[in-house]
Amino acid sequence: MELLIIKSGKDYIRFKDGRFLTTSLDKAGVYPLDKLELVKAYKNQLESEGFPDVVIKKLVLTEEDL
């Protein structure tokens, strides 16, 4: 499974209650690939709000039996 995430420096971003929060990976906002345009808009908004080093990353998950 492939998902999109947004990072600012070493932190991950979560959009909640109309605002952006920095967080760890386990609390980060994740988006399906078909939401790329929304994620790009979030990236632009984060940059305009002064968040440093904003990048979009693809998170690749695999499922395995234990």
Residue, then its C-alpha position, 0 to 999 in steps of 0.5 A: m500500500e502506498l500513502l502520502i505524508i507531509k514532513s516539515g524538517k524531522d517532524y510529520i504533519r497532521f491537519k486537524d480541526g482546521r490547523f496544522l500540527t507537527t507530530s511523530l510518524d504514528k500520529a501523522g496525517v496519511y492520504p491515498l495517492d489520489k489525494l495528491e492535489l489536496v496534499k500539494a495544496y496543504k504543502n503550499q499552505l504550510e510553506s506560506e505559514g512559515f513551516p521549514d523544509v516542507v516535503i511530500k513523501k510516499l509512505v510504502l507499507t507492506e503486510e506480512d504474517l508474523 
